[in-house]
Amino acid sequence: MRTLLCVLLSLFFVSLGIASEKIYIDIDDLSYADETFHIHEGENIWIQSNVIHSEPRGFYIYESDIVKSHEGAYEKKWRCPYCNSHWPIGTPCQNPNCPSKYK
């Protein structure tokens, strides 16, 4: 009976969107700037999270922790190789003190 209750509660939380999948992070793919964690996905594409969790297995975020755009998709950014600031994809570096050629 207890197992059935646990299964029903799990299904309830999943249907509400409360439960979320863990995404493990390599510490080398993590940076912190502007009070936000930036997680490198590859090809200079970064996603953001305000929370990082840890356990003996490693660092992780929940899928629900990822910052999303107004459309509901992950808000992806690129990192300027000169000043290490993060900008939305398609937006040139806006740092006035940066010697970047990506302006």
C-alpha positions in Angstrom: 0.0 0.0 0.0 2.8 2.4 0.9 4.6 1.7 -2.5 1.3 2.5 -4.3 1.0 5.8 -2.4 4.6 6.7 -3.3 4.0 5.9 -7.0 0.8 7.9 -7.1 2.5 10.9 -5.4 5.4 10.7 -7.8 3.0 10.7 -10.8 1.1 13.7 -9.2 4.3 15.8 -8.8 5.4 14.9 -12.4 2.1 16.0 -13.8 2.4 19.3 -11.9 5.9 19.8 -13.3 7.4 19.8 -9.9 9.7 16.8 -10.3 12.5 17.3 -12.7 15.4 15.4 -14.2 18.9 15.8 -12.8 21.5 17.1 -15.2 25.0 16.4 -14.0 27.7 19.0 -14.7 31.4 18.7 -15.2 33.0 21.3 -12.9 35.2 22.4 -15.8 32.1 23.4 -17.8 30.8 25.7 -15.1 31.4 29.5 -14.6 29.9 32.0 -12.2 29.2 35.6 -13.2 26.5 38.2 -12.5 25.1 36.1 -9.6 24.3 33.3 -12.1 25.8 29.9 -12.9 26.7 29.4 -16.5 26.9 25.8 -17.8 28.8 25.1 -21.0 27.0 22.9 -23.5 29.8 23.0 -26.1 30.5 25.1 -29.2 30.6 28.2 -26.9 26.9 27.8 -26.1 26.0 28.4 -22.4 22.8 27.9 -20.4 22.1 29.5 -17.0 20.9 28.4 -13.6 20.6 30.2 -10.3 21.1 27.0 -8.3 23.7 24.3 -8.4 23.2 21.2 -6.3 25.8 18.6 -5.2 25.9 15.1 -3.9 28.7 12.5 -3.6 28.2 11.6 -7.3 28.9 15.2 -8.4 27.4 18.6 -9.2 24.0 18.8 -10.9 21.0 21.0 -11.7 17.4 20.1 -12.1 16.0 20.7 -15.6 13.5 23.1 -13.9 16.4 25.2 -12.6 17.5 26.2 -16.1 16.6 29.8 -17.0 14.1 29.9 -19.8 13.2 32.6 -22.4 9.6 34.0 -22.7 8.9 31.3 -25.3 9.8 28.5 -22.8 13.0 27.4 -24.4 16.4 27.4 -22.6 17.9 30.8 -22.8 21.2 30.1 -24.6 24.1 32.5 -24.5 27.7 32.8 -25.9 30.8 33.9 -23.9 33.1 36.6 -25.3 36.6 35.1 -25.4 38.1 38.5 -24.4 36.1 39.7 -21.4 34.3 36.4 -20.5 30.9 38.1 -20.4 27.9 36.1 -21.5 25.5 37.5 -24.2 22.4 36.1 -25.9 23.1 34.2 -29.1 23.2 36.7 -32.0 24.0 39.7 -29.7 27.5 41.2 -30.1 29.6 41.9 -27.0 28.2 44.9 -25.2 31.1 45.5 -22.8 32.5 48.9 -23.6 35.9 48.1 -22.1 36.3 44.9 -24.1 38.8 44.8 -27.0 36.6 42.1 -28.6 36.3 42.0 -32.4 32.8 40.5 -31.8 31.1 43.9 -31.5 
